[in-house]
Amino acid sequence: MLFESFDLVSALATLAACLVSLTLLLAVSQQLWQLRWAATRDKTCKLPIPKGSMGFPLIGETFHWLLQGSCFQSSRREKYGNVFKTHLLGRPLVRVTGAENVRKILMGEHHLVSTEWPRSTRMLLGPNTVANSIGDIHRHKRKGIRARETLQRGLEKAIQEKLQNTQGKDYADALDILIESGKEHGKELTMQELKDGTLELIFAAYATTASASTSLIMQLLKHPRVLEKLREELRSKGILHNGCICEGSLRLDNISGLHYLDCVIKEVLRLFTPISGGYRTVLQTFELDGFQIPKGWSVMYSIRDTHDTAPVFKDVDVFDPDRFGQGRSEDKEGRFHYLPFGGGVRTCLGKHLAKLFLKALAIELASSSRFELATRTFPKITLVPVVHPVDGLKVKFFGLDSNQNEILTGTDVMLGATV
């Protein structure tokens, strides 16, 4: 019995010693990991690198980011400030919030920073790694590749027809502009470059427009008072009469004159910006908020957090289109407090088309249908890869006649289910 007790104590002591050794090893390795990245600071610059944590060796703070979601950014911003360092997805990263900080990054394109797509995005827009997948995943990717190849063949045919038929046109579409962009620099874009550029335009526009459209419908469902004010504006402008859109009234100048509708779209894009921010690679060390941003590091500027923390906006969590009205005009306080489409030389090329699409959708919703939530509660919202309902937004639409009477039993539609 005595020997058994001795063996148990010895085993516990050994286990405790192993745990202490492991803890010390982790602590030392983490400290060396922090020093490894501290050593990358630009020695010619006297400013310190931003505060923050680089997490654990190799994995950094990736697991924290995955588990915390949107709380990751806010918790570290509260602890370290608007500019902090971290290590995510295998690379050092400086996350940036605040109008002036974001302005410096966006206006520093080509000399301070250069645009950068995350590896995940590059993979989506480029070749798929089928060789490393097996089973169902492999089969799904094979189907995806076949679909992509079919799309590429269709694009190539369309591009060839575009290049051959350039006479007699009095307008330029997106593909025309893409083709001409290469010629401006004395370089003819290859067919592959044209196809890749077109794919990027198609899928980026689809995801963000679908996100904003779903957010618009959800806010109109939540705020019937806003929907009624939209109808009142449409009536006052002669666009809506007896429940119908007046023929010939949907002209660009008429839509541009709908000021309350413009406020609604702005507020949707402020509160539910489809894209959270953007990535840049640092070309040369520069100062930001009293810290040095070392050459070679990655920078992520946050649009959504800048909207949430901008002092010009009051009650930031409240959906309030009137904040953009003539009496308040909260967005006029600073250009980079409100930037749903980014800024600088890489401002979204499709921003005017996107806003026009959302306005046309709002007019259609306000004039020709009644709609209601088809579930008991509103769905949860996720922010990755763009803002969208976790399981989609189920809405029941009812068509209306000229007397605003329902003419359909109702059609269920799933919005934003996949992005």
LINURDA-V443097 format. One record per residue. N is the residue number from 1. SS is DSSP state (a for helix, b for strand, c for the rest). PHI is phi in whole degrees, 0 to 359 (none if undefined). Layout:
# LINURDA-V443097
n=N ss=SS phi=PHI
n=N ss=SS phi=PHI
This chain:
# LINURDA-V443097
n=1 ss=c phi=none
n=2 ss=a phi=296
n=3 ss=a phi=293
n=4 ss=a phi=297
n=5 ss=a phi=297
n=6 ss=a phi=296
n=7 ss=a phi=297
n=8 ss=a phi=294
n=9 ss=a phi=297
n=10 ss=a phi=296
n=11 ss=a phi=295
n=12 ss=a phi=296
n=13 ss=a phi=294
n=14 ss=a phi=296
n=15 ss=a phi=298
n=16 ss=a phi=298
n=17 ss=a phi=296
n=18 ss=a phi=295
n=19 ss=a phi=296
n=20 ss=a phi=296
n=21 ss=a phi=296
n=22 ss=a phi=296
n=23 ss=a phi=297
n=24 ss=a phi=295
n=25 ss=a phi=297
n=26 ss=a phi=295
n=27 ss=a phi=296
n=28 ss=a phi=293
n=29 ss=a phi=295
n=30 ss=a phi=293
n=31 ss=a phi=295
n=32 ss=a phi=294
n=33 ss=a phi=297
n=34 ss=a phi=295
n=35 ss=a phi=293
n=36 ss=a phi=300
n=37 ss=a phi=276
n=38 ss=a phi=296
n=39 ss=c phi=288
n=40 ss=c phi=275
n=41 ss=c phi=299
n=42 ss=c phi=285
n=43 ss=c phi=292
n=44 ss=c phi=278
n=45 ss=c phi=251
n=46 ss=c phi=279
n=47 ss=c phi=288
n=48 ss=c phi=283
n=49 ss=b phi=283
n=50 ss=c phi=300
n=51 ss=c phi=289
n=52 ss=b phi=138
n=53 ss=c phi=234
n=54 ss=c phi=264
n=55 ss=c phi=70
n=56 ss=b phi=261
n=57 ss=c phi=307
n=58 ss=c phi=71
n=59 ss=c phi=277
n=60 ss=b phi=58
n=61 ss=c phi=250
n=62 ss=a phi=300
n=63 ss=a phi=295
n=64 ss=a phi=301
n=65 ss=a phi=296
n=66 ss=a phi=293
n=67 ss=a phi=283
n=68 ss=a phi=274
n=69 ss=c phi=63
n=70 ss=a phi=294
n=71 ss=a phi=289
n=72 ss=a phi=300
n=73 ss=a phi=295
n=74 ss=a phi=293
n=75 ss=a phi=295
n=76 ss=a phi=283
n=77 ss=a phi=295
n=78 ss=a phi=295
n=79 ss=a phi=276
n=80 ss=a phi=248
n=81 ss=c phi=107
n=82 ss=c phi=286
n=83 ss=b phi=232
n=84 ss=b phi=218
n=85 ss=b phi=260
n=86 ss=b phi=202
n=87 ss=b phi=223
n=88 ss=b phi=231
n=89 ss=c phi=52
n=90 ss=c phi=83
n=91 ss=b phi=210
n=92 ss=b phi=288
n=93 ss=b phi=215
n=94 ss=b phi=252
n=95 ss=b phi=261
n=96 ss=b phi=231
n=97 ss=c phi=229
n=98 ss=c phi=108
n=99 ss=a phi=303
n=100 ss=a phi=292
n=101 ss=a phi=295
n=102 ss=a phi=295
n=103 ss=a phi=303
n=104 ss=a phi=296
n=105 ss=a phi=290
n=106 ss=a phi=293
n=107 ss=c phi=276
n=108 ss=c phi=262
n=109 ss=b phi=303
n=110 ss=c phi=86
n=111 ss=c phi=241
n=112 ss=c phi=261
n=113 ss=b phi=223
n=114 ss=b phi=226
n=115 ss=b phi=299
n=116 ss=b phi=211
n=117 ss=c phi=266
n=118 ss=c phi=300
n=119 ss=a phi=302
n=120 ss=a phi=299
n=121 ss=a phi=291
n=122 ss=a phi=297
n=123 ss=a phi=293
n=124 ss=a phi=294
n=125 ss=a phi=269
n=126 ss=c phi=244
n=127 ss=c phi=297
n=128 ss=c phi=267
n=129 ss=c phi=270
n=130 ss=c phi=287
n=131 ss=c phi=300
n=132 ss=c phi=266
n=133 ss=c phi=246
n=134 ss=c phi=224
n=135 ss=a phi=60
n=136 ss=a phi=298
n=137 ss=a phi=300
n=138 ss=a phi=298
n=139 ss=a phi=296
n=140 ss=a phi=297
n=141 ss=a phi=292
n=142 ss=a phi=298
n=143 ss=a phi=296
n=144 ss=a phi=297
n=145 ss=a phi=292
n=146 ss=a phi=298
n=147 ss=a phi=295
n=148 ss=a phi=294
n=149 ss=a phi=295
n=150 ss=a phi=298
n=151 ss=a phi=296
n=152 ss=a phi=297
n=153 ss=a phi=295
n=154 ss=a phi=296
n=155 ss=a phi=296
n=156 ss=a phi=299
n=157 ss=a phi=296
n=158 ss=a phi=296
n=159 ss=a phi=294
n=160 ss=a phi=298
n=161 ss=a phi=297
n=162 ss=a phi=296
n=163 ss=a phi=291
n=164 ss=a phi=275
n=165 ss=c phi=246
n=166 ss=c phi=250
n=167 ss=c phi=267
n=168 ss=c phi=75
n=169 ss=c phi=259
n=170 ss=c phi=250
n=171 ss=c phi=212
n=172 ss=c phi=230
n=173 ss=c phi=267
n=174 ss=a phi=299
n=175 ss=a phi=291
n=176 ss=a phi=301
n=177 ss=a phi=296
n=178 ss=a phi=298
n=179 ss=a phi=295
n=180 ss=a phi=290
n=181 ss=a phi=298
n=182 ss=a phi=289
n=183 ss=a phi=293
n=184 ss=c phi=298
n=185 ss=c phi=255
n=186 ss=c phi=69
n=187 ss=c phi=224
n=188 ss=c phi=276
n=189 ss=c phi=290
n=190 ss=c phi=288
n=191 ss=a phi=301
n=192 ss=a phi=295
n=193 ss=a phi=296
n=194 ss=a phi=294
n=195 ss=a phi=293
n=196 ss=a phi=297
n=197 ss=a phi=296
n=198 ss=a phi=293
n=199 ss=a phi=300
n=200 ss=a phi=299
n=201 ss=a phi=297
n=202 ss=a phi=296
n=203 ss=a phi=282
n=204 ss=a phi=295
n=205 ss=a phi=294
n=206 ss=a phi=298
n=207 ss=a phi=296
n=208 ss=a phi=288
n=209 ss=a phi=292
n=210 ss=a phi=297
n=211 ss=a phi=298
n=212 ss=a phi=296
n=213 ss=a phi=295
n=214 ss=a phi=296
n=215 ss=a phi=297
n=216 ss=a phi=299
n=217 ss=a phi=297
n=218 ss=a phi=295
n=219 ss=a phi=288
n=220 ss=a phi=292
n=221 ss=a phi=293
n=222 ss=a phi=284
n=223 ss=c phi=231
n=224 ss=a phi=300
n=225 ss=a phi=297
n=226 ss=a phi=295
n=227 ss=a phi=297
n=228 ss=a phi=292
n=229 ss=a phi=295
n=230 ss=a phi=297
n=231 ss=a phi=297
n=232 ss=a phi=298
n=233 ss=a phi=293
n=234 ss=a phi=298
n=235 ss=a phi=292
n=236 ss=a phi=294
n=237 ss=c phi=267
n=238 ss=c phi=75
n=239 ss=c phi=272
n=240 ss=b phi=247
n=241 ss=b phi=217
n=242 ss=c phi=52
n=243 ss=c phi=78
n=244 ss=b phi=234
n=245 ss=b phi=285
n=246 ss=c phi=295
n=247 ss=c phi=299
n=248 ss=c phi=80
n=249 ss=c phi=274
n=250 ss=c phi=275
n=251 ss=c phi=261
n=252 ss=a phi=301
n=253 ss=a phi=293
n=254 ss=a phi=293
n=255 ss=a phi=296
n=256 ss=a phi=295
n=257 ss=c phi=274
n=258 ss=c phi=272
n=259 ss=a phi=290
n=260 ss=a phi=292
n=261 ss=a phi=301
n=262 ss=a phi=300
n=263 ss=a phi=296
n=264 ss=a phi=297
n=265 ss=a phi=296
n=266 ss=a phi=299
n=267 ss=a phi=291
n=268 ss=a phi=299
n=269 ss=a phi=287
n=270 ss=a phi=287
n=271 ss=a phi=280
n=272 ss=c phi=230
n=273 ss=c phi=302
n=274 ss=c phi=303
n=275 ss=c phi=256
n=276 ss=c phi=288
n=277 ss=b phi=174
n=278 ss=b phi=211
n=279 ss=b phi=252
n=280 ss=b phi=219
n=281 ss=b phi=258
n=282 ss=b phi=281
n=283 ss=c phi=274
n=284 ss=c phi=211
n=285 ss=c phi=301
n=286 ss=b phi=216
n=287 ss=b phi=264
n=288 ss=b phi=212
n=289 ss=c phi=58
n=290 ss=c phi=88
n=291 ss=b phi=240
n=292 ss=b phi=269
n=293 ss=b phi=253
n=294 ss=c phi=293
n=295 ss=c phi=303
n=296 ss=c phi=93
n=297 ss=c phi=284
n=298 ss=b phi=259
n=299 ss=b phi=236
n=300 ss=b phi=242
n=301 ss=b phi=267
n=302 ss=b phi=254
n=303 ss=a phi=288
n=304 ss=a phi=297
n=305 ss=a phi=291
n=306 ss=a phi=295
n=307 ss=a phi=298
n=308 ss=a phi=289
n=309 ss=a phi=253
n=310 ss=c phi=297
n=311 ss=c phi=295
n=312 ss=c phi=286
n=313 ss=c phi=265
n=314 ss=c phi=261
n=315 ss=c phi=49
n=316 ss=c phi=298
n=317 ss=c phi=273
n=318 ss=c phi=265
n=319 ss=c phi=280
n=320 ss=c phi=220
n=321 ss=a phi=301
n=322 ss=a phi=294
n=323 ss=a phi=297
n=324 ss=a phi=260
n=325 ss=c phi=288
n=326 ss=c phi=297
n=327 ss=c phi=286
n=328 ss=c phi=240
n=329 ss=c phi=48
n=330 ss=a phi=297
n=331 ss=a phi=284
n=332 ss=a phi=278
n=333 ss=a phi=289
n=334 ss=c phi=190
n=335 ss=a phi=298
n=336 ss=a phi=261
n=337 ss=a phi=284
n=338 ss=c phi=231
n=339 ss=c phi=212
n=340 ss=c phi=297
n=341 ss=c phi=252
n=342 ss=c phi=76
n=343 ss=c phi=191
n=344 ss=a phi=73
n=345 ss=a phi=290
n=346 ss=a phi=251
n=347 ss=c phi=304
n=348 ss=c phi=306
n=349 ss=c phi=293
n=350 ss=c phi=262
n=351 ss=a phi=296
n=352 ss=a phi=291
n=353 ss=a phi=294
n=354 ss=a phi=298
n=355 ss=a phi=294
n=356 ss=a phi=295
n=357 ss=a phi=298
n=358 ss=a phi=295
n=359 ss=a phi=294
n=360 ss=a phi=297
n=361 ss=a phi=296
n=362 ss=a phi=297
n=363 ss=a phi=297
n=364 ss=a phi=297
n=365 ss=a phi=295
n=366 ss=a phi=284
n=367 ss=a phi=249
n=368 ss=a phi=239
n=369 ss=b phi=205
n=370 ss=b phi=246
n=371 ss=b phi=220
n=372 ss=b phi=214
n=373 ss=b phi=291
n=374 ss=c phi=268
n=375 ss=c phi=236
n=376 ss=c phi=291
n=377 ss=c phi=229
n=378 ss=c phi=287
n=379 ss=c phi=287
n=380 ss=c phi=288
n=381 ss=b phi=251
n=382 ss=b phi=247
n=383 ss=c phi=258
n=384 ss=c phi=239
n=385 ss=c phi=282
n=386 ss=c phi=226
n=387 ss=c phi=297
n=388 ss=b phi=195
n=389 ss=b phi=295
n=390 ss=c phi=302
n=391 ss=c phi=248
n=392 ss=c phi=85
n=393 ss=b phi=252
n=394 ss=b phi=268
n=395 ss=b phi=232
n=396 ss=b phi=254
n=397 ss=b phi=255
n=398 ss=b phi=236
n=399 ss=b phi=289
n=400 ss=b phi=237
n=401 ss=c phi=269
n=402 ss=c phi=295
n=403 ss=c phi=261
n=404 ss=c phi=65
n=405 ss=c phi=266
n=406 ss=b phi=290
n=407 ss=c phi=244
n=408 ss=c phi=232
n=409 ss=c phi=296
n=410 ss=c phi=135
n=411 ss=b phi=237
n=412 ss=b phi=279
n=413 ss=b phi=229
n=414 ss=b phi=261
n=415 ss=b phi=246
n=416 ss=c phi=65
n=417 ss=c phi=289
n=418 ss=c phi=228
n=419 ss=c phi=231
